[in-house]
Every structure is written in structure tokens, then in C-alpha cells.
Amino acid sequence: MILGLLVTNLAIAKKIELSFDSNLVVISGETGAGKTIIMNAIGIACGANASQELIRTGEKSALIEVSFTLNNTPKAIGILQRLSLYDKEEMLIISRLISKNRTRNTINGHLILSKELKEVGRTLVDLHGQYEAQSLLDVNNHIKLLDKFGGRGMSEIREKVVAEISRFNEIKNTLTELEDTDRKYKEERDFINFEISELEGANLIEGEEEELREEEKILSNAKELSDLLKMSQDLINNDEGTSIFKLFSLLRNNIEKATEITEKIKYISDSIEKMQTELKEINRDISNFNMSIIYDPERLIYIEDRLALISKLKMKYRKSILELIEYLRQLKDKVSSFNSVTDKIDNLKKEEDKLLKMIGFDALELSLKRKEVAEQFRERVISELRDLAMENADFKVDFEAVGDNEGVLIDGKKVKLFSDGIDSVQFIIKTNPGDDFKPLTSIASGGEISRVMLAIKTVLAEVDEIPVLAFDEVDAGIGGKTGEKIAEKLLEISKYRQIICITHLPQIASLPGQHFVVEKNIKNNETFLTVRELNEYERIGEIARMISGTSVTDTTIKQARELMRRWV
């Protein structure tokens, strides 16, 4: 509920400061006194357009502040949490400073955008003026209100359908992304598969190129290499006296003879013996290697072709063999991911088909339930309209299933899926016999709009979540018994919501709660607005004035007392 309102330099309101401590607040005053300024201030605080023209003449800025309690305001708290503006405070203070250059909006001292303010404001106050009824004239709210009216039985199936449709839309969005990805994959899949085939066919092995080049060098120079090795063996083994073996033998004999003279050079003899052993091993290795050299023209051709292929792949991909082996692994991983996407698409399509059938069944059940509830809602609203002197009015809930080739199959037809089912719902009305049913927005009379809103609000009072209802002259153009009925309905709604009501009717002004009177004053050639709360004695006088329309008499005083006693 609203706890307080501060208005500074708004139109003719120089400074107004009001405190509310009741669920039913009545505001009265002479015609033209400026009562609507209070409603405008509340509307502006909740996000309505803040025109610079509203700034009081001669002033640079206007300020509006409204304080709320956040009890039983789950929607508002949810939005505040999303905007990081909620810290478990029990009070919310909205402030708007309107200057000639800009408008500054704050919630509990934190700057916010106007669209964010509007989002919060519409969950706190439902403002019904002669030309404005924001939430009930918004067609998007009609199906939500109807479902709330349906109670627990409706909410359970609605929640089920909403969850199913949410999952269905999630699958559709995921499928769109995956199919886009799959299309991109298909464009490169053939090329990637070609590269995989080419690299797999090459069967590259780490270190292979170096080994092949060495073997190529040997095979290409096989005869020369074999001749050189044979010559080397001859130097070691030939029978002529110049062979290395014979020279080593002579050398060793000489040193051994020298050793007989001195043992100091025996180590030289040992070294020569060791060298002779190593020379034998060298001779054996040369012989073995020479025997392994077999000139194979076919093997040489294979090696040359193989090296040419490796060189070609390295040049083509601008990678080393190691990098090509890693690249092949990456390509295979990519193809695996391609296949994974395809599998996901197949699985999601199966889930989508299954879910769509389930939605078709549950959404139809919800739609039938809604139509059943809509009849009850219609009867209740029409009854309220009769009480409000709209005897000829007729009201109903219009249902429409929108065709959609990509929608859900219902009774052999594809219909559009909304976030909450298959129904497009709108409240429609005709106020006079012979008229066609039209949307609520088509009602021309401001008084009729307010009464229709009041009728619907009365029916929805227990289920509606907006905590404050503000009515600007809901009684326009009516009086007598109809006025009493309006008063009764406002009193009934105030059990569940805070009511702030500008009125000309004494029946409404006499309701138990707070009563403020608005007066326009002129002083020193300056016009300004005053708003004051009335005590019981002052209320009697104000209600008596409203009864007579002119002067207050003993009779009107008595009537005023009787009106007030009626509600006790």
C-alpha cells in the first residue's frame, strides 16, 4: 500500500505532503479544485510520462515521491531483485525529479531508467481515470486474470501447460541453433572428409621423413658406398704388408720387445691390443653394413614417391609432419562433433514430437476449462454491472485460436501456441442494446470505463495481485442507488487492496477510512493547491456540502451523519 505522497511544484501544487494509514482513502473537493493532480502525481511516480509542462510556473523543477510497503507484492519484489534494487527492505520509495532538461528517477536512492520504473510501477498501482485504465485495458492481461479467477484447479493445469510450452520453445530454439550449425557443417563436411581421407591415406609417421631420406641417399649411392666400404675392408684385411692389421701387429711386436727393457711402456702395448680388438669390430661392422646394401630400384622409386607425397602435403597444409598428424586428429574430432550435432537434432526432434502431442492434449483441456470458467466470470461481471446502473450492458470473454502451420494440432487444425496455451483471450463488452461486442478500449464514456473496471475489479478483488487501486471519479455521471452500490463495491475491494478514490458522491465520501479535501487558493496573485485530512467533524461538513451542492444546512448535516453511520 501507499504510505505517503510528497508533491512539490507540480502544476498548481506548490507543496503537498500526505500520509496514508488506511486501506480506503477518499479525496473530495470542488470541481476544478485540482484533485486530479494527486492522481497524476501517483501515475507519474509509477512511470507515466512526466512532461516539463507540468512544472509549476516560475519553478525550475518538480518533485514527486511516493512511499510503499512491500507486503504481499511478489511481482514487484521479483522485478526489484532482477534489477538488483531489493535488499529485503520493507519500504520502497520512488522519486521523480522533473526538470526542464531531464527527468531523474530513483528507487530507494538508486538511479533507474524510466522503462524500469514503469515496469515496477505497474505492479504496485492500477490507476483508473476517466480516460485511463491501464492493466484491465491491456489485452495481454485478460487471460492471466481469467486464469486467476479459475483458482487452484485452473492454476495447476495452467502451470503444467506453461512448463510444457516453455520446454517446447526451448527445444525449438535449440533445434534452430543446431540446424544452423549443421548447415554450416554440411558446407565444409565434404572438404573436411576429403582432407581426412588424404591425410589418413598418407599414413604419416613421426620421424619417417628423416629415415626415408637417409635410405634414399644410401640406395641412390649404393655402388659408390659399397666400393668405399670394400676398399676400407681391404685396407684392414688384405694380405699385403701394408694392411692395417699387419701394421698393428708389427707395432705391437716392437712395443712388446721394448717392454722387456722397461715395464713403463707396457700400457702402450695394452692400448695397441685394445685398438686391435676395436679394429676387428670395425671390420665386422663394415662387412655387415656392406652386405646389407642391396640396390633395389623399386624400393628407391617407392621412397622417392613417398618423399614427394610428404613434401607435397607439408607444402599444401603449411605444416610439419607432427603438425599434420595433430591436424588429422582435430579433423576427426570435428567430424565427431558433426555427428554429435546430428544425433542431438534427431533426439530433440523425437522429444519435440512427443511433447507436441502432450501439449495438444493438455492445452485443449486448459482451453475447455477456461471457457467453462469464462462463463462463470461473465455472469459475475454482468451482475456487478447491473448493480452499477449498466442494466443494458453485456460482457463476455472472447476466445480465438490463431491458425499456425507450425503450431499444435487441435481437432484436426494447426493452431498457434502462446506461452500459456492455445487461447487468445479478450474481454469484450456492449453497453447498449443493438450494439456489437467491442474491446473494452472502445468504451467512449469515462464514467462507463470506470464502472466496468470497478465491476471487474470487484469480481477479481481476491485474486488480483496489484496492491493499490486508484480511481479518478469512478462515480462520474451517476448518483443515488448506483452511487451506494459503487461505495459498497469499493468497501468490499478495500478488504483486499488499498483504494484511493477521487469522488463527488457523498455515499463514497462517507466510507470508513481517511478523507482528504482538495482546495484551490489564490493569494498574492498566486494560485496554489492545498490538501488536508479531515477529522470526523470536518468530514460531516464536507459530506453535507457534497449532498447539497451549495450551502450546508442542518438537514444535510443530519444526512451526512446518517451516511457515515451506515458503514459503522
Stockholm file with secondary structure:
# STOCKHOLM 1.0

chainA/1-568         MILGLLVTNLAIAKKIELSFDSNLVVISGETGAGKTIIMNAIGIACGANASQELIRTGEKSALIEVSFTLNNTPKAIGILQRLSLYDKEEMLIISRLISKNRTRNTINGHLILSKELKEVGRTLVDLHGQYEAQSLLDVNNHIKLLDKFGGRGMSEIREKVVAEISRFNEIKNTLTELEDTDRKYKEERDFINFEISELEGANLIEGEEEELREEEKILSNAKELSDLLKMSQDLINNDEGTSIFKLFSLLRNNIEKATEITEKIKYISDSIEKMQTELKEINRDISNFNMSIIYDPERLIYIEDRLALISKLKMKYRKSILELIEYLRQLKDKVSSFNSVTDKIDNLKKEEDKLLKMIGFDALELSLKRKEVAEQFRERVISELRDLAMENADFKVDFEAVGDNEGVLIDGKKVKLFSDGIDSVQFIIKTNPGDDFKPLTSIASGGEISRVMLAIKTVLAEVDEIPVLAFDEVDAGIGGKTGEKIAEKLLEISKYRQIICITHLPQIASLPGQHFVVEKNIKNNETFLTVRELNEYERIGEIARMISGTSVTDTTIKQARELMRRWV
#=GR chainA/1-568 SS CEEEEEEEEETTEEEEEEECCSSEEEEEECTTSCTHHHHHHHHHHTTCCCCGGGBCTTCSEEEEEEEEECTTCHHHHHHHHHTTCCSSCSEEEEEEEEESSCEEEEETTEECCHHHHHHHHTTTEEEEETTEETTTTCGGGHHHHHHHHTHHHHHHHHHHHHHHHHHHHHHHHHHHHHHHHHHHHHHHHHHHHHHHHHHHHHTCCTTHHHHHHHHHHHHHTHHHHHHHHHHHHHHHHCSSTTSHHHHHHHHHHHHHHHHHHCGGGHHHHHHHHHHHHHHHHHHHHHHHHHHHCCCCHHHHHHHHHHHHHHHHHHHHHTCCHHHHHHHHHHHHHHHHHHHHHHHHHHHHHHHHHHHHHHHHHHHHHHHHHHHHHHHHHHHHHHHHHHHTTCTTCEEEEEEECCEEEEEEEETTEEECCBTTBSCEEEEEEECSTTCCCEEGGGCCCHHHHHHHHHHHHHHHTTTCCCCEEEEESTTTTCCHHHHHHHHHHHHHHTTTSEEEEECSCHHHHTSSSEEEEEEEEEETTEEEEEEEECCHHHHHHHHHHHHHSSCCCHHHHHHHHHHHHHTC
#=GC SS_cons         CEEEEEEEEETTEEEEEEECCSSEEEEEECTTSCTHHHHHHHHHHTTCCCCGGGBCTTCSEEEEEEEEECTTCHHHHHHHHHTTCCSSCSEEEEEEEEESSCEEEEETTEECCHHHHHHHHTTTEEEEETTEETTTTCGGGHHHHHHHHTHHHHHHHHHHHHHHHHHHHHHHHHHHHHHHHHHHHHHHHHHHHHHHHHHHHHTCCTTHHHHHHHHHHHHHTHHHHHHHHHHHHHHHHCSSTTSHHHHHHHHHHHHHHHHHHCGGGHHHHHHHHHHHHHHHHHHHHHHHHHHHCCCCHHHHHHHHHHHHHHHHHHHHHTCCHHHHHHHHHHHHHHHHHHHHHHHHHHHHHHHHHHHHHHHHHHHHHHHHHHHHHHHHHHHHHHHHHHHTTCTTCEEEEEEECCEEEEEEEETTEEECCBTTBSCEEEEEEECSTTCCCEEGGGCCCHHHHHHHHHHHHHHHTTTCCCCEEEEESTTTTCCHHHHHHHHHHHHHHTTTSEEEEECSCHHHHTSSSEEEEEEEEEETTEEEEEEEECCHHHHHHHHHHHHHSSCCCHHHHHHHHHHHHHTC
//
